[in-house]
């Protein structure tokens, strides 16, 4: 049975391998019509690809959305069908196959905003990041874990157990508040008001007692 450390290591190796394959595929298939863009060197691209700084967590993104941070753009690179079913607030849909269209490049190749790429997990968003990075586009980030992780952490945050550290409870408090912001309703928010039957007090019927008339006292003879 493979232990966790081995599984993580294998997962990391497969991730790097997938990135290299995507780079090669992107270079051979998607980039020829942009030959005038030299882009960055392969070594720099791979260095950027393995850097954790290219990811943004669901917690960071939730905080940005809630605080109405104007410094970022959300780009959903899934298909139009998937996007129509669900996406994050104010996200712009640019499917991966349309990433290099002229109308799309204006969103990706600019330095005014941080561009957050997202998909169901990391797969398509990672490909979009690699293509953009290869073309030397700046300020590109990937939502770590994608929408699947958004559901697990923000929309349906796991309740910490009693033996967990205080920071886990603080994180849960934030995530629960965030989920409420995004429309999740918790049972304690619903005030169940039971109609209490008010018994009418029926006044007692008072029957007056008639006083007996005093009979005249009979006298003597």
Buried (B, 14 or more C-beta within 10 A) or exposed (E): EEEEEEEEEEEEEEBEEBBBEBBEBBBEEBBEEBEEEEBBEEEEBBEBBEEEEBBBEBBBBBEBBBEEEEEBBBBBBBBEEBBEEEBBEEBBBBBBEEBBEEEBBEBBBEEEEBBBBBBBBBBBBBBBBBBBBBBEBEBBBBBBBBBEBBBEBBBEBEEBEEEEEEEBBEBBEBBBEBBEEBEBEEEEEEEEEEEEEEEEEEEEEEEEEEEEEEEEEEEEE
